[in-house]
Every structure is written in C-alpha cells, then in structure tokens.
Amino acid sequence: MLKVPQHQVAGHEAGVGKLGPLVDESGRFYKPLQGDERGSNEVAFYSSLPVNSGIPEHIRRFFPTFYGTELVEASDGSGLLLHLVLEDLALGRVNPSIMDIKIGSRTWAPEASEKYIEKCLKKDRESSSLPLGFRISGLQIYRSKELGFWKPGKKAAQKLSTEEVKLVLRRFVSSNTLNDSDSKPDCAFASTVYGGSTGILSQLLELKAWFEDQTIFHLYSCSILVIFEKELALEGKSPGAQIKLIDFAHVYEGRGVIDHNFLGGLCSLIKFIYKILTAPSECKIEVSAKADQKNLTASDNAVVADRKNLSDSDNGVETDQKNLTAYDNGVVADRKNLPDSDNGVAADRKSLTNSHDGVVDDHKHITYSVNGVS
Amino acid sequence: MLKVPQHQVAGHEAGVGKLGPLVDESGRFYKPLQGDERGSNEVAFYSSLPVNSGIPEHIRRFFPTFYGTELVEASDGSGLLLHLVLEDLALGRVNPSIMDIKIGSRTWAPEASEKYIEKCLKKDRESSSLPLGFRISGLQIYRSKELGFWKPGKKAAQKLSTEEVKLVLRRFVSSNTLNDSDSKPDCAFASTVYGGSTGILSQLLELKAWFEDQTIFHLYSCSILVIFEKELALEGKSPGAQIKLIDFAHVYEGRGVIDHNFLGGLCSLIKFIYKILTAPSECKIEVSAKADQKNLTASDNAVVADRKNLSDSDNGVETDQKNLTAYDNGVVADRKNLPDSDNGVAADRKSLTNSHDGVVDDHKHITYSVNGVS
C-alpha cells in the first residue's frame, strides 16, 4: 500500500487531486514521472548511473539507489502513471531533521528554452540562489516530542535572505530551535552533525573534490538533501548525518567542462557550514559566560570539565542522563521528566567534548585528503 | 609623453576620437575613469586595497600597483580627464603573449540595474561565459620576429566555442601558432608556462584557495590577464609566466558570502589548464610516433633522451642550440638560420625535460599546499 511520505520537505506534495511522490513500507520512494522531457531526462540519468565508469565508488553513495520505473496509481487519482522507483531516504530515520538545498546560482542550462530560462531566472533572482549560489527549497527541524518539527513554508524557505539562511543553517544543528526570534541558535550539534570525519562538511568536501574534476554532468536545479537525527545525537550516538543528491530532471552533458555553476554554489554552502564550525562566537555561547561559575565549567567550546558538580540552574549545564531537563531553549534528552528552565546548555557529552580545535583539525585533514583538482 | 599601449588585447582602444588607456615611459598605465559609478567604483576599489587587511600578502601580487588618479589629456582629444594611474603590466616585456580572460558565467551583480543586467546577460549567453564560466576577451600570441603576433579580433575571441577555447589555450603555449587550422598545437611551452611551481596553474590555484575563503569582494566582469614571453622560454630561461587581476569597475561587497560566480569560472579555467598539462595526447604528440626512431627518442612526454644523435629530419627533434631550425610547426630559436621543415618538435630543453609525470607531481604538491577552505 503506497502512502504519502512523512518527511517530504520540498517539491510537489501528494494529496487529494494532487500529484506527488509516494512511499511503500519496504523503503521505496515513488516519484511520478514528469510528462515532458524532464521525466525522460531523469530516467535516463538514473539508468546511466550504474554503468557510468566516470563516477568513483566513494561518490556513488551520494546518489539514491534506483530500482527502475513502475506503473502505479498516481496520488491525484488520475490512474496508473509511470513512477521512478527510488530509495526512500527517510526510511528507518526517527524524526529526521532535513534540509533540501538547491545548488547553483543558476537553475537553468544555457541550452534550455527561452520560456524556461525566463521562469527560472525570475525565481533565482527572487530567492537566495543568485546572491548565495544556493537556496533552501524546504526544511524541517525536529524540536522535541512535544513540539514536533519546525517546518517553515516552502515559499518562505526559498525567500530567506542571506542572514536568514545563515540563521537556519545554525538552527538546523541547534538544541534551541523554537520560533523565538530572540533565541540565538546554540549550535549544540554542529560538531557532531556538520563536523568530524564523517560529518556533513566532510561529505560536502568529497563532493566538491569530485565536482572540481568531473566533466560528465551539469546538474541544474539539483538539490543536496541533508539529513540527521537529533535524538541519536542526544543519546550520544552518531546522528547519522548524511547528504544525498536528488532531482535530476535538468541534467545536461558536461562535454569536457566542469559544472562551475554547481561547484560555485557548493563552495558557498561549504563556506557557511565551515564558518559555523570555526566561528562558535556567532552561536549562543554567551550562555556559558552568564552561567554560575561555581556550578559549572563551560568554556567557549562548551566542554564540561567537572561533571560531578552540575546542577539544574537557570543557565545550568545538565549532564545527569537519568534526570535530564528540557529547558526553554534546551535539549530534550529524557521526555519523562521535563521541568522548565531557560537557557540550558546541551547535555550531549559526545557533542560537547568535541572541542572547536578538534573540529578544525578534522577539517584540515579532510581538506588535504579529499580536496584538489585530480 | 603619453602613448597608446603596444600590447593591449581587450577593452576600448585609444585612437583619433577614441577614448582608451595610455602609457608613459616610466611604466605607468593611464586608464580613463568611466564617467558613471563604474569609474568611482574602480577608484574606491584600488584605493581600498593597500589598507584592506583581508587580503593576504601572497595574494596582493595579483593586483596591479595603483598610483592614484591623475588629470591627463584624454586620448580622444576631449581635453583633461581623470585617469586611474596603474602599473603598466607589459612594461619590460619583450613580445609578450597575453590573454585577457573575463571570469564568471555572470558578468553582472544581483544588485545591478535591470537595463545593465539585460545587456550583460545577452553578452554572457552569446559568448562562452555561460557555458564555460569565463570568456577570452582578447589575446595576442607571439609567433616569431617574422610573423609577429597572432591577434584575433576581440569579437571573434569572445565568441569562441568550447572547442575553440580549448584550442586557443593550447595555442597560447605552443610553438606552432600559425593560423593554419590543420596544425594541432604542440603545447611545447605548456610545462614551463602553465606548469611548475611558479607557473600559471600554480598561481591560479593560489587564487582559487583565496576565493574559497574570501567574502570581502564579489568581482563581476573582472579579468585575469595571463602573460609570458616565448622568447625567454626559447632561450631556456623562465618565461615570466604571470597572472594579474584587472578591471574592477563592477566590484561589490561580499557581505559574508564567497564570490561563487568568480570561483566557479576560475575552477573551470583551472580544469582546462590542468587538462593541457595532464593530457598531452590532445596536443601534437603524434609527432614523436611518426619520427625516425633511429635519430631521436621522443616519448609521449616529449623527453629527449639522446641529445647527441639528433638530426634535422622531417619530423626531427633539433636540440643543437647553435644551428636551430624553424619548422613549419616548429619553434623558432635562432632566427639567423631558418630552413623549412614540417612537424618539428620543440627544441627548448627546459620545456622538454619537464616530463608529464613531473608536472603532475608539481601539481599535486601545489594542490595540497595552497588549496583548501581555510
């Protein structure tokens, strides 16, 4: 039985009389084939992937698995329709935080029709695509069991200003993700989600190294999907941070030229993420400065040095996993026992013990191993 | 006494009734200030350079020295006009080969006026800017004392197709730079001009590393000028390969965002140059295959192993510096004694002994030392 995906953040949504993707319970994602050449383009692209020797093994994991095409009942009730059958990227994910980031300041190919170029150029100019080289097409950020997801409207997401995009990229990895405009994101999960040798930045840098070299494809209007699970991070586990490339309806042959449009946008995104990891002062670090110094030792890098002497204070750091507290801007680690407090600092030890310096070292290592024109 | 520059390859040229740049004999280049905000923008940009702490020392050398502004007689006879006074980049250069490469698939800023955007977009779409991320705004390639320069018209240069741009980038560093469309560029100077630790690729990679990081400026319609002297290369000396950034009439503040448009185009150019250094098969290497194996040992990498046994053959490699021969497609090393022959292989030992592998090693080294988001 096909159903509407639970965690779709961008694109057309399935509904009564509305055509959109569907999922089944075995982990397959059914994307309706667009009737024009966009549909056939995307089928051709996915079909070519397994036999394309120009894609290195370590890059293949960034593409969703393709299972072929299948005639299934369209979500809009119009009857049987050919769908792309893909891996459901949300399968097995519990309350995933997801961003769909459309890469490139230009979403149209030089070869596209006048009409299409005009339409896209307008959207690119009205969104952050032109100034930033990418736009957030949609997102959901998990807050807590009680509060659910923060999921701004797609139109609002796409029209974010530069400063708002910066804020959203910080909120995405923060424990204080309320709609409260006063609350500065604490970036509590930045080091575990964006940082580290398997984090988002590392994956983006691998992709960058490939895009500096590959001249097979030009990907217009293609997105990078960023996923992680906050609850895993809170349990001290790996948050399963992962990027995937999606949406290949506007793929063109590279013909010996790199995809400078995608690469430029990707580098811009990388710079934003990198900045979050290396400029913690722009996150909500003043919490530690305000905190009761007798009760906690929280440095700029939010490393908890003395775990025995921590109490639940107004600005306190709480690390006792048995008695965790949800603060107004805090982390929900144990939903059984949730008194309120302001300005809590994330209790996740794994995240906290990754110091700022550690992140930079990781990053350097990644840069030198995966980077370069090769 | 101001005069018309001898080696200008792009932009408006000074002449009777025509406004263009002038040079003096002390090595200064006078660029007429454009009357509108472009002129004041460029003055503001150059004026800010010396005091801008965001530009690292090793990057400053890529900008021409700025000496201020000065009222001088305009070249069009219209009287005194304010000019930017800059370093004359051709000063001291003997028969320089020069390319003016306008970087970026987009030559307009998101903030520009509708009218200006429309005009630029048209040019970007009609040139190689959109597909390649850069366009050759103009060039001159020195051939020989007898033949002078190959200098295609500016309009022709700007409308080169992808394949033609590839060809020109090869011709630029070839000894056989005739207009003969049958002659495949031999890329005889590729390793000394593009390659090596101080070559063009190395400089472009330094610039790339900075553009991955810098969020101070967005440079629209800015060019990279590439210069070298073929005659120095022929004499076994360093050809003085150098890049300079020029034309800053459309500089905007970066405001925390990298210049993804410039960076994308720069990476595209880098890939083309890199390909020339690492895919010699696309240059005129078949010469060696056709050559008399008794008389020369020329590998795919054009390394001359036996210098004692080389003779002037139809396809011969000639390394006797005293008696050098100009071939139809060959290198002119000594213009006193110039019999004709077909398919000569460059006699420049410095260039020839830089093997293909050597170039790649150099490049890897450069990548790891200057590259990366930092």
Interface residues (C-beta under 8 A of the other chain):
Chain A: S105 R106 P110 R125 L130 P131 L132 G133 T162 K166 L205 E212 D213 T215 R255 G256 V257 I258 H260 N261 L263 G264 G265 C267 S268 I270 K271 Y274 H363 K364 T367 Y368 N371 G372 V373 S374
Chain B: S105 R106 P110 R125 L130 P131 L132 G133 T162 K166 L205 E212 D213 T215 R255 G256 V257 I258 H260 N261 L263 G264 G265 C267 S268 I270 K271 Y274 K275 H363 K364 T367 Y368 N371 G372 V373 S374
